[in-house]
């Protein structure tokens, strides 16, 4: 597996890629599985709970996600954890060509963040439940309902596949504030 660079909005070339619409994959083959594995390793290293292929520069409709153990808690390493204990809680999920078949009228607000928008978080309102269809890592078609954090995360990552960032759901003022903050943090890192 290979760690890939995560594209961020402070870089104009990265932003241009992030705003593109991803193309469906023809099949879940070895090349797509390699991409999925690289994305998962990159997401864990960041650390994050979801990653779309476009965020690593691949314009394929592919997402990886890990919301943690069976209780849905985010899988983060605790201070006292051994790497083995953190790994045991992992529950990776793989999505190729995901689509939303239905979305509930009831809404859910969650404070979202994004690996492509480092260190910025804001509340986004989305449908509380969605019914999705996708191909899993084995190329099998899966249809299921998502709610809670799962619904938030899958919608967030599917937005990426359509060239939409979570800050695009915010007011113009908040969106501009987010971009300014990320660019300033990037300049500060370079100056340090």
BELBEL-V77478 format. One record per residue. RES is the residue in three letters. PHI is phi in degrees with one decimal (* if undefined). BURIAL is 1 if it has 16 or more other C-alpha atoms within 10 Angstrom, else 0. Layout:
# BELBEL-V77478
res={RES:RES}
phi={PHI:PHI}
burial={BURIAL:BURIAL}
This chain:
# BELBEL-V77478
res={UNK:UNK:UNK:UNK:UNK:UNK:UNK:UNK:UNK:UNK:UNK:UNK:UNK:UNK:UNK:UNK:UNK:UNK:UNK:UNK:UNK:UNK:UNK:UNK:UNK:UNK:UNK:UNK:UNK:UNK:UNK:UNK:UNK:UNK:UNK:UNK:UNK:UNK:UNK:UNK:UNK:UNK:UNK:UNK:UNK:UNK:UNK:UNK:UNK:UNK:UNK:UNK:UNK:UNK:UNK:UNK:UNK:UNK:UNK:UNK:UNK:UNK:UNK:UNK:UNK:UNK:UNK:UNK:UNK:UNK:UNK:UNK:UNK:UNK:UNK:UNK:UNK:UNK:UNK:UNK:UNK:UNK:UNK:UNK:UNK:UNK:UNK:UNK:UNK:UNK:UNK:UNK:UNK:UNK:UNK:UNK:UNK:UNK:UNK:UNK:UNK:UNK:UNK:UNK:UNK:UNK:UNK:UNK:UNK:UNK:UNK:UNK:UNK:UNK:UNK:UNK:UNK:UNK:UNK:UNK:UNK:UNK:UNK:UNK:UNK:UNK:UNK:UNK:UNK:UNK:UNK:UNK:UNK:UNK:UNK:UNK:UNK:UNK:UNK:UNK:UNK:UNK:UNK:UNK:UNK:UNK:UNK:UNK:UNK:UNK:UNK:UNK:UNK:UNK:UNK:UNK:UNK:UNK:UNK:UNK:UNK:UNK:UNK:UNK:UNK:UNK:UNK:UNK:UNK:UNK:UNK:UNK:UNK:UNK:UNK:UNK:UNK:UNK:UNK:UNK:UNK:UNK:UNK:UNK:UNK:UNK:UNK:UNK:UNK:UNK:UNK:UNK}
phi={*:-122.3:-74.9:-111.1:-77.1:-88.1:-70.5:-128.7:-73.4:-76.3:-106.3:-59.2:-66.5:-62.0:-60.7:-60.6:-70.3:-59.0:-87.5:-84.9:-88.6:-78.6:-98.8:-62.1:-86.3:-68.3:-161.4:-87.5:-109.9:-60.7:-65.3:-68.5:-64.5:-64.0:-58.8:-58.5:-63.6:-62.3:-63.0:-63.3:-61.9:-64.4:-63.2:-62.1:-69.1:-61.7:-89.4:-147.9:-116.8:-155.7:-155.3:-99.3:-55.9:-59.3:-68.8:-112.2:87.4:-102.4:-88.6:-112.1:-80.2:-134.1:-134.9:-122.3:-154.8:-147.8:-92.4:99.5:-72.0:-63.0:-81.9:84.3:-71.9:-61.1:-88.5:-120.9:-76.1:-78.4:-56.1:-85.5:-69.2:-88.0:-57.2:-66.2:-66.0:-63.5:-63.9:-64.5:-83.6:-67.2:-143.9:-66.4:-126.0:-129.8:-134.3:-117.6:51.6:-69.3:-143.8:-93.3:-91.1:-158.0:-132.6:-69.6:-77.2:-73.1:-111.7:-136.9:-107.0:-141.6:-80.8:-98.4:-134.7:-155.8:-64.9:-86.8:-130.2:-57.8:63.1:-125.9:-133.9:-158.1:-80.3:-128.7:-101.9:-138.2:-54.8:-71.1:-137.5:-138.6:-104.8:-123.0:-132.2:-160.8:-100.9:-84.2:-60.9:-92.2:82.6:-85.1:-78.0:-124.7:-129.4:-157.0:-99.3:-120.6:-141.2:59.7:-60.4:-60.1:-63.7:-60.8:-64.9:-66.0:-67.7:-59.3:-69.6:-66.9:-57.0:-54.7:-63.5:-105.7:76.1:-111.7:-100.4:-61.4:-70.2:-68.6:-86.1:-94.5:-64.9:-58.1:-62.1:-65.0:-63.3:-64.5:-62.4:-63.3:-62.4:-60.8:-62.9:-67.1:-64.9:-63.8:-62.1:-66.8:-63.4:-63.5:-65.6:-66.8:-70.5:-74.6}
burial={0:0:1:1:0:1:1:1:1:1:0:0:0:1:1:0:1:1:1:0:1:1:0:0:0:0:0:1:0:0:0:1:1:0:1:1:1:1:1:1:1:1:1:1:0:0:0:1:1:1:1:1:1:1:1:1:0:0:1:1:1:1:1:1:1:1:1:1:0:0:0:0:0:1:1:1:0:0:0:0:0:0:0:0:0:1:0:0:1:1:0:1:1:1:1:1:1:1:1:1:0:0:1:0:0:0:0:1:0:1:0:1:1:1:1:1:1:1:0:1:0:1:0:1:0:1:1:1:1:1:1:1:1:1:1:1:1:0:1:0:0:0:0:0:0:1:1:0:1:1:1:1:1:1:1:1:1:1:1:1:1:1:1:1:1:1:1:0:0:1:0:0:0:0:1:0:0:1:1:0:1:1:1:0:0:0:0:0:0:0:0:0}
